[in-house]
Amino acid sequence: MVVSSHVLLRLLLILALPLMAVGMVRVETGGGATMTGEILAEKEDRVVLDLGFEVISIPREVIVRIVEEETEEPVLRSSGDLYRVAEGAQTLPLRTLVDRLGPAVVMVRTPTGLGSGFFINPEGYVVTNDHVIAGEHEITITVFEQSGSGLRKETFENVAIVASSPEMDIALLSVAGEPGRVFETVPLGDSADLRAGQSVFAIGSPLGLERSVSEGIISIANRPINGRLHIQTTTQISPGNSGGPLFNLQGEVVGVNNMKVVAMGAEGLGFAIPANVLKFFLKNRDAFAFDPTNPNAGFRYPSPPSASDESPEEEGS
């Protein structure tokens, strides 16, 4: 496997992160260029800056000044369809986004398997894949919240299926019996704005390894598979990532991870359901309302009569 110098630099710097100060800065150079990001390392002759989508090394001789930047959280506005959208979202370094968004990403477990999901509404509405919960009635959701200097794990067993669509591979769950509880949420972005080469990342529980982060790029924003459009990404999508969010570097959900290509020699072929498809599902959630007597859809469609049933009997028979 060949590792690029850019990827190697990022990996080495991430290993050293606990020794470095955290903070957003604006670096101004003598040529008039301005770059905003997080300082990963300060050397005698250069400053290493994480721009969010790339890590660069800036020679000190070209730097005029370094100014600390205030990073404000975006304002989350209700869409009227359960989910929220972000106003004033800024491009931020990956580590900053992971710290901010991680508490809204959950592990979804059933008696036969597990997947990921994410809160879209503070009242406890969670999005995941339909195939994660299909045919199941015992579902638990595990939340990971910041508590002091560490994380606190909390599991909720009273989980209801609100709506589901096998065709779209989307399900809406609700954590019941928690009146007054306010859950951390993540906003939905506009998947129509995605472009090939754009940086994205996923948070989920691949193989049960909760709170795992992987990053990549958009390979193509509209890959047709079985008559439905998917986002193709190099972000690692493994079993257990299903139902988890695919984020842009503004911290918006642009897709719902749902599958990958598993074949000899196939790497970096992950797929996600576009966020705009999820918005359509949420807007029309009543049409996909879950019925425990028919878990495949919200409504039952009677089969048409067969041709033999409608054929008149021949005279004289």
C-alpha positions in Angstrom: 0.0 0.0 0.0 1.4 3.4 -1.0 0.8 6.2 1.6 1.0 9.8 0.3 3.2 12.3 2.1 0.0 14.4 2.8 -1.7 11.4 4.5 1.4 10.4 6.4 1.8 14.0 7.7 -1.8 14.0 8.9 -1.4 10.6 10.6 1.9 11.6 12.4 0.4 14.9 13.5 -2.8 13.2 14.8 -0.6 10.9 17.0 1.0 14.0 18.5 -2.1 16.0 19.1 -2.4 15.5 22.9 0.9 17.5 23.2 -0.3 20.5 21.2 -2.6 23.4 21.9 -6.0 23.5 20.3 -7.5 26.6 18.7 -8.6 28.2 15.5 -6.2 30.8 14.1 -6.0 33.1 11.1 -2.5 33.1 9.5 -1.7 36.1 7.4 1.3 36.1 5.0 3.3 38.8 3.3 1.8 38.0 -0.1 -1.7 39.0 1.2 -2.9 35.4 1.6 -5.0 34.5 4.6 -5.6 31.0 5.9 -7.9 29.9 8.8 -7.4 26.6 10.6 -6.1 24.8 13.6 -2.4 24.8 14.5 -1.2 21.2 14.7 2.5 22.1 15.3 4.7 25.1 15.7 8.3 24.6 14.7 11.3 26.9 14.6 11.1 27.4 10.9 7.4 26.6 10.1 3.8 26.3 11.3 1.7 23.3 10.5 -1.9 24.2 9.9 -5.0 22.0 9.5 -7.4 23.7 7.1 -10.0 21.0 7.6 -9.7 19.7 4.1 -5.9 19.7 4.0 -2.8 20.0 6.3 -0.2 22.5 5.1 3.2 23.6 6.3 3.8 27.4 6.2 7.4 28.7 6.4 7.7 31.3 9.2 9.6 33.7 6.9 6.4 34.4 5.0 4.1 34.7 8.0 3.2 38.3 8.9 1.0 37.5 12.0 -1.1 34.8 13.6 -4.4 35.9 15.1 -6.7 33.7 17.3 -10.2 33.2 15.8 -13.4 32.8 17.7 -15.3 29.8 16.5 -19.0 30.1 16.9 -21.4 27.2 16.7 -23.9 27.5 13.9 -27.5 28.4 14.6 -29.7 25.3 14.2 -33.1 26.2 12.7 -36.1 23.8 12.6 -37.2 22.8 9.1 -40.7 21.9 10.1 -40.1 18.3 9.2 -38.4 17.1 12.4 -34.8 17.8 11.2 -32.8 21.0 11.6 -30.6 23.0 9.3 -27.5 25.0 10.1 -27.2 28.7 9.5 -23.7 30.2 9.4 -21.8 26.9 9.4 -18.1 27.3 9.0 -15.5 24.9 7.6 -13.7 23.5 10.7 -10.8 21.0 11.4 -11.9 17.4 11.6 -11.0 17.1 15.3 -13.2 20.1 16.2 -16.1 18.7 14.3 -15.8 15.2 15.8 -15.8 16.7 19.3 -18.9 18.8 18.5 -20.9 16.2 16.5 -20.0 12.9 18.3 -22.6 13.1 21.1 -25.4 13.1 18.5 -24.2 9.8 16.8 -25.5 6.6 18.4 -25.1 2.9 18.2 -28.3 1.0 17.2 -28.4 -2.6 18.4 -30.9 -5.4 17.8 -30.9 -9.1 18.9 -29.4 -10.0 15.5 -26.9 -7.2 14.8 -26.0 -3.6 15.2 -25.6 -0.4 13.2 -25.3 3.3 13.7 -27.7 6.3 13.7 -27.9 9.9 14.6 -30.3 12.3 16.4 -32.1 14.8 14.1 -34.4 16.2 16.7 -33.8 17.1 20.4 -36.9 15.2 21.4 -35.3 11.8 20.6 -35.9 11.1 16.9 -33.1 9.0 15.4 -32.3 8.2 11.7 -30.8 4.8 10.7 -31.0 2.3 7.9 -34.1 0.2 7.4 -31.9 -2.9 7.0 -30.5 -2.3 10.5 -33.9 -2.7 12.2 -35.9 -4.6 9.6 -38.0 -7.4 11.2 -36.9 -6.4 14.7 -39.0 -5.2 17.6 -36.4 -5.1 20.4 -34.1 -2.2 19.6 -31.7 -0.4 21.9 -29.9 2.9 21.3 -26.6 3.7 23.0 -25.6 7.4 23.4 -22.1 8.7 24.2 -22.2 12.0 26.0 -19.4 14.2 27.4 -19.2 14.0 31.2 -16.5 16.0 32.8 -13.2 15.0 31.2 -14.6 11.7 29.8 -17.5 10.1 28.0 -20.6 8.6 29.6 -22.4 5.7 27.9 -26.1 5.5 28.3 -28.4 2.9 26.7 -32.1 3.4 26.0 -34.3 0.3 25.6 -37.7 1.9 25.0 -37.2 2.6 21.3 -40.1 2.8 18.8 -40.1 2.5 15.0 -41.9 5.5 13.7 -41.5 5.0 9.9 -39.4 2.9 7.5 -38.8 2.4 3.8 -37.0 -0.7 2.6 -36.8 0.9 -0.9 -35.0 3.9 0.4 -33.3 1.9 3.2 -34.2 4.6 5.8 -35.9 4.2 9.1 -37.0 6.8 11.7 -36.8 5.7 15.4 -37.9 7.5 18.6 -36.5 7.2 22.1 -39.7 7.0 24.2 -40.3 7.6 27.8 -37.8 10.4 28.3 -40.0 13.5 28.9 -38.0 16.7 29.2 -34.8 15.1 27.9 -33.0 17.2 25.3 -30.7 15.2 23.0 -27.8 16.5 21.0 -28.6 16.8 17.3 -26.8 17.2 14.0 -28.2 19.3 11.1 -28.9 18.1 7.6 -27.1 19.7 4.7 -28.0 20.0 1.0 -26.6 16.9 -0.9 -27.2 18.7 -4.2 -24.2 20.9 -3.4 -21.8 18.0 -3.2 -19.0 17.8 -5.7 -16.4 15.1 -6.6 -13.2 15.6 -4.6 -15.0 17.2 -1.6 -13.8 16.1 1.8 -16.2 14.2 4.0 -16.1 12.0 7.1 -18.1 9.4 8.9 -18.7 8.7 12.6 -20.2 5.3 13.6 -19.7 1.9 15.1 -18.0 -0.4 12.5 -17.9 -3.9 13.9 -19.2 -2.6 17.2 -16.2 -0.2 17.6 -18.2 2.8 18.8 -17.2 6.4 18.1 -15.0 5.4 15.2 -14.1 8.2 12.7 -13.0 7.7 9.1 -12.5 10.3 6.4 -12.4 10.4 2.6 -13.7 12.3 -0.4 -16.7 12.3 -2.6 -15.9 10.1 -5.6 -19.1 10.9 -7.4 -22.2 12.6 -5.9 -24.9 10.8 -8.0 -24.0 7.1 -8.6 -27.1 5.2 -9.8 -27.5 1.8 -8.1 -30.6 -0.4 -8.6 -32.5 2.7 -9.9 -31.6 4.9 -6.9 -29.0 7.6 -6.6 -26.2 7.1 -4.1 -23.2 9.2 -3.0 -20.0 7.2 -3.7 -17.2 8.0 -1.3 -13.7 6.7 -0.4 -14.6 7.0 3.3 -14.3 3.6 4.9 -17.8 2.1 5.4 -17.8 -1.2 7.4 -20.5 -3.4 8.9 -21.8 -1.4 11.9 -21.4 1.9 10.0 -24.8 1.4 8.4 -27.2 4.1 9.3 -24.5 6.5 10.5 -24.0 10.0 9.2 -21.7 11.1 6.4 -20.6 14.7 7.2 -19.1 17.6 5.2 -16.5 19.8 6.8 -19.2 22.3 7.9 -20.6 19.6 10.2 -23.8 18.9 8.2 -25.1 15.5 7.4 -24.9 15.1 3.6 -25.6 11.3 3.5 -26.7 8.2 5.4 -24.0 5.5 5.1 -25.6 2.2 3.9 -23.3 -0.1 2.0 -19.9 -0.8 0.5 -18.5 -3.0 -2.3 -17.0 -6.2 -0.9 -14.8 -7.9 -3.5 -11.3 -9.0 -4.0 -9.1 -5.9 -4.6 -12.0 -3.5 -4.0 -11.1 -0.7 -1.6 -12.6 2.7 -1.0 -16.0 2.0 -2.5 -18.5 3.1 0.1 -22.0 4.5 -0.6 -24.4 6.7 1.2 -28.1 7.8 0.7 -28.1 11.5 -0.2 -29.4 13.8 2.5 -32.1 15.2 0.2 -33.6 11.7 -0.1 -33.7 11.6 3.7 -35.4 15.0 3.7 -38.1 13.6 1.3 -38.6 10.6 3.6 -39.0 12.8 6.7 -41.4 15.2 4.9 -43.6 12.2 3.9 -43.0 10.1 7.0 -46.8 9.5 7.4 -46.8 7.6 4.1 -44.0 5.4 5.5 -45.6 5.0 8.9 -44.6 1.7 10.6 -47.2 -0.9 11.0 -46.2 -3.8 13.3 -48.4 -6.2 11.3 -46.7 -5.3 8.1 -43.1 -4.2 8.8 -42.3 -3.7 5.1 -44.4 -0.6 4.7 -46.9 1.7 6.3 -49.7 0.4 4.1 -50.8 -3.0 2.8 -51.5 -3.3 -0.9 -53.8 -6.1 -1.9 -52.7 -8.3 -4.8 -54.6 -8.0 -8.0 -56.8 -11.0 -9.0 -55.1 -13.5 -11.2 -56.2 -13.9 -14.8 -57.6 -17.4 -14.1 -59.9 -16.0 -11.5 -61.4 -13.5 -13.9 -61.7 -15.9 -16.9 -65.4 -16.8 -17.6 -66.2 -20.5 -17.7 -66.8 -22.0 -21.2 -70.4 -22.8 -22.0 -71.3 -26.4 -21.9 -68.5 -27.4 -19.5 
